């Protein structure tokens, strides 16, 4: 049985690069990390242009920030007493108990270590009518650092995996292991961050 080569994968992605950029843009709006890491891997392979990929990531991040804030503003105006609003507020308060006191840092950090809380945070920012200047500043700083950092992580994954083996099966297994390690580490950091915030909040109480 003949297996697919690294060269074949590189060529396939290169031919469909425009679709990859579009998926990357949409992926960042939905959540982003997996899409951006794969973009970094493909950039290392030379299949996509890393600068165009970063532009797609940034545009996706901007779209997510705008949509989230707009949705939150709309919910506050028309659906402020609905049960799911209370659920969203409870989730934000659990992970970011000092959101109201420190909106800039809460918005900034939510993109990094708390998987799944990103959409809640941007919507809640609009719901609480966080000043646009503070919101835009926090989102732009976090997006700039996050996009470059996660892209570089994917680049590192691709470089390391191909340095170990050129066999596609081995490369996929290595990348899978990297993904598992990354998400476990992210969960640990989120857990520690959560405990720290809750402890600090309780002390203030």
VOBA-1610 file (N, C-alpha, C; in pm, whole numbers, padded with zeros to 5 digits, always signed):
BEGIN
Unk+00084-00119+00000Unk+00000+00000+00000Unk+00088+00124+00000Unk+00057+00218-00088Unk+00137+00339-00099Unk+00073+00449-00014Unk+00153+00508+00074Unk+00101+00610+00163Unk+00121+00749+00103Unk+00036+00842+00147Unk+00046+00980+00102Unk+00176+01040+00156Unk+00246+01113+00072Unk+00372+01172+00113Unk+00351+01314+00166Unk+00452+01364+00237Unk+00449+01502+00285Unk+00438+01597+00167Unk+00510+01566+00060Unk+00506+01651-00059Unk+00367+01660-00119Unk+00293+01548-00119Unk+00158+01547-00173Unk+00065+01635-00089Unk+00080+01627+00043Unk-00001+01710+00133Unk+00032+01857+00111Unk+00162+01887+00100Unk+00205+02024+00077Unk+00143+02080-00051Unk+00148+02000-00156Unk+00094+02044-00285Unk-00058+02062-00279Unk-00128+01969-00213Unk-00274+01977-00203Unk-00316+02105-00132Unk-00251+02135-00019Unk-00284+02256+00057Unk-00251+02381-00024Unk-00139+02377-00095Unk-00097+02492-00175Unk-00200+02522-00285Unk-00251+02418-00349Unk-00350+02435-00455Unk-00481+02493-00400Unk-00514+02457-00277Unk-00639+02502-00215Unk-00614+02609-00108Unk-00511+02688-00126Unk-00471+02787-00025Unk-00582+02887+00006Unk-00654+02932-00095Unk-00760+03031-00074Unk-00867+02975+00020Unk-00901+02847+00000Unk-01000+02782+00087Unk-00945+02772+00229Unk-00815+02745+00240Unk-00752+02736+00372Unk-00760+02870+00445Unk-00734+02980+00374Unk-00743+03113+00435Unk-00886+03143+00481Unk-00983+03101+00400Unk-01123+03123+00436Unk-01161+03042+00560Unk-01119+02916+00563Unk-01146+02831+00680Unk-01078+02889+00804Unk-00958+02941+00785Unk-00884+03002+00895Unk-00960+03122+00950Unk-01009+03206+00861Unk-01087+03324+00900Unk-01211+03283+00980Unk-01286+03185+00928Unk-01407+03139+00996Unk-01374+03065+01126Unk-01262+02990+01124Unk-01221+02916+01242Unk-01190+03006+01359Unk-01128+03120+01331Unk-01096+03215+01438Unk-01224+03274+01496Unk-01322+03298+01414Unk-01449+03351+01463Unk-01514+03251+01558Unk-01510+03123+01522Unk-01573+03019+01605Unk-01495+02999+01735Unk-01366+02976+01728Unk-01281+02963+01847Unk-01136+02990+01811Unk-01079+02913+01718Unk-00956+02956+01657Unk-00828+02879+01678Unk-00804+02825+01796Unk-00672+02772+01826Unk-00630+02659+01733Unk-00716+02562+01712Unk-00682+02449+01627Unk-00655+02495+01484Unk-00742+02583+01433Unk-00725+02632+01296Unk-00593+02707+01280Unk-00558+02789+01378Unk-00435+02869+01368Unk-00310+02781+01382Unk-00316+02681+01467Unk-00203+02589+01481Unk-00179+02515+01351Unk-00286+02466+01289Unk-00270+02398+01160Unk-00218+02494+01053Unk-00261+02620+01060Unk-00209+02719+00966Unk-00059+02736+00983Unk-00013+02734+01108Unk+00131+02742+01134Unk+00205+02622+01078Unk+00145+02505+01090Unk+00206+02382+01034Unk+00214+02392+00882Unk+00106+02435+00818Unk+00105+02447+00672Unk+00200+02557+00625Unk+00215+02661+00707Unk+00309+02768+00673Unk+00452+02715+00675Unk+00480+02629+00774Unk+00614+02569+00779Unk+00639+02481+00656Unk+00536+02410+00613Unk+00549+02325+00495Unk+00567+02408+00368Unk+00532+02536+00375Unk+00543+02621+00257Unk+00419+02619+00171Unk+00310+02562+00222Unk+00187+02550+00145Unk+00107+02680+00141Unk+00117+02758+00248Unk+00046+02886+00253Unk+00143+02996+00293Unk+00106+03118+00262Unk+00187+03234+00296Unk+00159+03274+00440Unk+00261+03278+00523Unk+00239+03302+00666Unk+00184+03441+00693Unk+00220+03538+00609Unk+00172+03675+00631Unk+00023+03687+00595Unk-00017+03622+00486Unk-00159+03621+00450Unk-00239+03545+00556Unk-00180+03438+00609Unk-00247+03359+00714Unk-00269+03445+00838Unk-00169+03523+00877Unk-00183+03609+00995Unk-00289+03716+00970Unk-00292+03770+00847Unk-00396+03867+00813Unk-00535+03805+00828Unk-00550+03680+00779Unk-00679+03610+00792Unk-00715+03590+00938Unk-00616+03558+01020Unk-00640+03539+01165Unk-00684+03670+01229Unk-00614+03778+01198Unk-00646+03908+01256Unk-00786+03954+01213Unk-00817+03938+01084Unk-00950+03977+01035Unk-01059+03894+01101Unk-01033+03764+01120Unk-01129+03679+01190Unk-01148+03722+01334Unk-01036+03758+01399Unk-01044+03805+01537Unk-01121+03935+01549Unk-01099+04027+01455Unk-01171+04155+01455Unk-01321+04132+01433Unk-01352+04042+01339Unk-01493+04011+01312Unk-01560+03953+01436Unk-01489+03864+01507Unk-01543+03803+01628Unk-01566+03908+01736Unk-01471+03999+01752Unk-01483+04105+01853Unk-01603+04194+01824Unk-01618+04232+01697Unk-01728+04320+01657Unk-01863+04250+01674Unk-01871+04126+01625Unk-01997+04051+01635Unk-02036+04027+01781Unk-01937+03985+01861Unk-01965+03956+02001Unk-02017+04077+02077Unk-01951+04190+02059Unk-01992+04312+02129Unk-02130+04356+02082Unk-02154+04347+01951Unk-02284+04387+01896Unk-02396+04297+01947Unk-02371+04167+01951Unk-02471+04073+02004Unk-02500+04102+02150Unk-02395+04127+02229Unk-02413+04158+02370Unk-02493+04286+02392Unk-02463+04385+02313Unk-02536+04513+02322Unk-02684+04493+02290Unk-02710+04412+02187Unk-02848+04383+02148Unk-02921+04307+02258Unk-02855+04208+02317Unk-02917+04129+02423Unk-02951+04215+02544Unk-02863+04306+02577Unk-02887+04393+02692Unk-03009+04482+02668Unk-03026+04521+02544Unk-03135+04613+02510Unk-03269+04542+02497Unk-03270+04417+02451Unk-03395+04350+02420Unk-03423+04222+02499Unk-03321+04159+02557Unk-03341+04029+02623Unk-03267+04021+02757Unk-03263+04128+02829Unk-03182+04132+02951Unk-03231+04043+03063Unk-03356+03998+03057Unk-03411+03917+03166Unk-03426+03770+03128Unk-03370+03729+03016Unk-03380+03590+02974Unk-03286+03502+03057Unk-03324+03374+03082Unk-03242+03284+03164Unk-03100+03264+03112Unk-03083+03257+02979Unk-02949+03230+02927Unk-02854+03347+02953Unk-02909+03467+02975Unk-02826+03582+03010Unk-02768+03562+03150Unk-02850+03513+03241Unk-02802+03485+03377Unk-02696+03376+03375Unk-02716+03276+03286Unk-02618+03169+03274Unk-02484+03223+03224Unk-02490+03312+03124Unk-02369+03371+03070Unk-02297+03455+03176Unk-02374+03533+03250Unk-02316+03618+03354Unk-02252+03533+03464Unk-02317+03421+03498Unk-02262+03332+03599Unk-02132+03268+03553Unk-02124+03233+03425Unk-02003+03171+03372Unk-01886+03270+03371Unk-01914+03393+03331Unk-01811+03496+03331Unk-01765+03524+03474Unk-01859+03535+03565Unk-01825+03565+03705Unk-01744+03452+03767Unk-01767+03329+03724Unk-01696+03214+03778Unk-01550+03215+03735Unk-01526+03238+03605Unk-01390+03236+03554Unk-01319+03371+03571Unk-01395+03479+03562Unk-01336+03613+03571Unk-01413+03694+03675Unk-01394+03662+03804Unk-01475+03725+03910Unk-01455+03875+03924Unk-01344+03927+03866Unk-01320+04072+03878Unk-01340+04142+03744Unk-01431+04089+03665Unk-01456+04146+03532Unk-01500+04292+03542Unk-01589+04321+03634Unk-01642+04458+03645Unk-01536+04555+03695Unk-01449+04507+03787Unk-01346+04595+03841Unk-01228+04612+03745Unk-01196+04506+03672Unk-01082+04510+03579Unk-01123+04456+03442Unk-01207+04529+03371Unk-01254+04479+03242Unk-01144+04461+03139Unk-01044+04552+03141Unk-00936+04542+03042Unk-00862+04410+03055Unk-00817+04376+03176Unk-00738+04255+03196Unk-00823+04130+03180Unk-00950+04138+03218Unk-01039+04022+03202Unk-01061+03991+03055Unk-01084+04094+02975Unk-01103+04076+02831Unk-00974+04027+02767Unk-00862+04087+02807Unk-00732+04054+02750Unk-00696+03907+02774Unk-00712+03861+02898Unk-00665+03727+02934Unk-00759+03617+02888Unk-00886+03651+02863Unk-00983+03546+02830Unk-00951+03477+02698Unk-00877+03541+02610Unk-00844+03481+02480Unk-00738+03372+02493Unk-00660+03372+02602Unk-00542+03287+02610Unk-00563+03154+02681Unk-00606+03157+02806Unk-00598+03039+02890Unk-00731+02976+02925Unk-00840+03032+02878Unk-00970+02981+02922Unk-01048+02939+02799Unk-01025+02816+02755Unk-01087+02764+02634Unk-01239+02766+02645Unk-01306+02825+02545Unk-01451+02827+02542Unk-01513+02950+02606Unk-01433+03032+02675Unk-01488+03149+02743Unk-01481+03273+02655Unk-01409+03265+02543Unk-01388+03382+02457Unk-01516+03447+02409Unk-01608+03365+02354Unk-01734+03420+02305Unk-01817+03479+02418Unk-01820+03412+02533Unk-01894+03465+02647Unk-01840+03603+02687Unk-01708+03617+02682Unk-01646+03742+02726Unk-01678+03858+02633Unk-01666+03836+02501Unk-01692+03946+02408Unk-01841+03984+02409Unk-01930+03884+02421Unk-02073+03913+02428Unk-02105+03986+02558Unk-02045+03940+02668Unk-02070+04002+02798Unk-02017+04145+02801Unk-01910+04171+02729Unk-01855+04307+02722Unk-01957+04402+02660Unk-02021+04357+02552Unk-02125+04439+02491Unk-02247+04450+02580Unk-02280+04341+02649Unk-02396+04340+02738Unk-02378+04439+02853Unk-02257+04445+02905Unk-02227+04537+03016Unk-02184+04675+02967Unk-02186+04694+02836Unk-02151+04823+02774Unk-02014+04873+02821Unk-01916+04781+02817Unk-01779+04821+02848Unk-01739+04930+02748Unk-01679+05040+02793Unk-01641+05147+02701Unk-01562+05094+02582Unk-01599+05140+02463Unk-01538+05088+02341Unk-01386+05107+02339Unk-01339+05215+02399Unk-01195+05240+02401Unk-01121+05131+02478Unk-01175+05094+02594Unk-01114+04988+02676Unk-01127+04854+02606Unk-01246+04827+02553Unk-01272+04700+02486Unk-01182+04682+02365Unk-01175+04783+02279Unk-01095+04774+02157Unk-00947+04759+02190Unk-00901+04828+02292Unk-00760+04820+02332Unk-00725+04680+02383Unk-00810+04626+02470Unk-00786+04492+02526Unk-00790+04386+02417Unk-00890+04395+02328Unk-00905+04297+02221Unk-00790+04305+02121Unk-00748+04425+02085Unk-00641+04440+01986Unk-00508+04390+02040Unk-00477+04421+02165Unk-00352+04373+02225Unk-00350+04221+02236Unk-00460+04165+02286Unk-00464+04019+02305Unk-00463+03948+02170Unk-00533+04003+02071Unk-00537+03941+01938Unk-00399+03941+01873Unk-00327+04052+01886Unk-00194+04062+01826Unk-00099+03957+01885Unk-00097+03946+02017Unk-00008+03851+02084Unk-00052+03708+02058Unk-00183+03684+02068Unk-00239+03549+02050Unk-00216+03497+01909Unk-00242+03578+01808Unk-00232+03533+01669Unk-00088+03495+01634Unk+00007+03579+01672Unk+00147+03549+01643Unk+00195+03430+01725Unk+00154+03426+01852Unk+00199+03318+01941Unk+00147+03182+01898Unk+00018+03171+01867Unk-00040+03043+01828Unk+00011+03000+01691Unk+00029+03097+01600Unk+00085+03065+01469Unk+00227+03010+01483Unk+00305+03074+01570Unk+00442+03028+01595Unk+00443+02889+01657Unk+00343+02861+01741Unk+00333+02729+01803Unk+00309+02623+01696Unk+00219+02652+01601Unk+00195+02560+01491Unk+00319+02541+01405Unk+00391+02649+01381Unk+00516+02642+01306Unk+00615+02550+01376Unk+00620+02563+01509Unk+00708+02478+01591Unk+00665+02333+01584Unk+00534+02308+01592Unk+00483+02171+01580Unk+00528+02108+01450Unk+00510+02182+01339Unk+00548+02130+01208Unk+00697+02105+01197Unk+00775+02200+01245Unk+00921+02187+01239Unk+00969+02067+01321Unk+00918+02054+01443Unk+00962+01946+01531Unk+00920+01810+01477Unk+00794+01799+01433Unk+00743+01671+01383Unk+00823+01623+01261Unk+00852+01715+01170Unk+00926+01677+01049Unk+01074+01656+01076Unk+01123+01715+01183Unk+01263+01690+01222Unk+01280+01549+01278Unk+01172+01497+01339Unk+01176+01363+01397Unk+01154+01257+01290Unk+01060+01282+01199Unk+01028+01181+01097Unk+00968+01248+00974Unk+00987+01186+00858Unk+00925+01233+00734Unk+00810+01141+00692Unk+00785+01039+00772Unk+00674+00948+00746Unk+00544+01015+00791Unk+00447+01024+00700Unk+00322+01094+00729Unk+00254+01039+00854Unk+00252+00907+00867Unk+00186+00846+00983Unk+00252+00889+01113Unk+00384+00890+01115Unk+00456+00932+01235Unk+00435+01080+01263Unk+00437+01160+01157Unk+00418+01305+01173Unk+00281+01335+01233Unk+00177+01266+01184Unk+00042+01287+01236Unk+00032+01248+01383Unk+00096+01137+01418Unk+00094+01093+01558Unk+00165+01195+01647Unk+00280+01244+01600Unk+00357+01343+01678Unk+00276+01471+01697Unk+00211+01517+01590Unk+00130+01639+01599Unk+00012+01618+01693Unk-00049+01499+01688Unk-00159+01468+01779Unk-00113+01473+01924Unk+00005+01418+01951Unk+00061+01422+02086Unk+00084+01567+02130Unk+00135+01649+02038Unk+00157+01790+02068Unk+00025+01859+02103Unk-00080+01829+02026Unk-00211+01888+02052Unk-00261+01849+02191Unk-00248+01722+02224Unk-00294+01675+02355Unk-00216+01745+02467Unk-00085+01753+02452Unk-00003+01821+02552Unk-00041+01968+02565Unk-00067+02032+02452Unk-00103+02174+02452Unk-00235+02197+02527Unk-00336+02115+02496Unk-00466+02135+02560Unk-00465+02097+02708Unk-00386+01996+02744Unk-00372+01960+02886Unk-00305+02075+02961Unk-00198+02130+02902Unk-00128+02242+02965Unk-00221+02362+02978Unk-00300+02388+02874Unk-00394+02500+02877Unk-00497+02481+02987Unk-00546+02357+03003Unk-00642+02329+03108Unk-00581+02351+03247Unk-00456+02309+03264Unk-00388+02325+03393Unk-00372+02474+03425Unk-00328+02551+03325Unk-00309+02694+03346Unk-00442+02762+03377Unk-00549+02722+03303Unk-00681+02778+03328Unk-00729+02746+03469Unk-00702+02623+03515Unk-00744+02580+03649Unk-00672+02662+03756Unk-00540+02680+03739Unk-00462+02758+03834Unk-00509+02903+03834Unk-00531+02958+03715Unk-00577+03095+03701Unk-00713+03112+03768Unk-00800+03013+03749Unk-00933+03016+03809Unk-00924+03014+03961Unk-00841+02926+04017Unk-00824+02919+04162Unk-00770+03049+04219Unk-00674+03107+04148Unk-00614+03233+04192Unk-00718+03344+04195Unk-00800+03351+04091Unk-00902+03455+04083Unk-01009+03438+04191Unk-01051+03313+04212Unk-01154+03287+04312Unk-01101+03318+04453Unk-00976+03280+04478Unk-00915+03308+04608Unk-00904+03458+04632Unk-00861+03529+04530Unk-00847+03675+04541Unk-00983+03739+04563Unk-01084+03689+04491Unk-01219+03743+04503Unk-01275+03719+04644Unk-01251+03600+04698Unk-01300+03566+04832Unk-01233+03652+04938Unk-01105+03681+04918Unk-01034+03766+05014Unk-01090+03908+05015Unk-01131+03955+04896Unk-01192+04088+04888Unk-01328+04090+04953Unk-01398+03976+04949Unk-01529+03966+05010Unk-01517+03977+05163
//
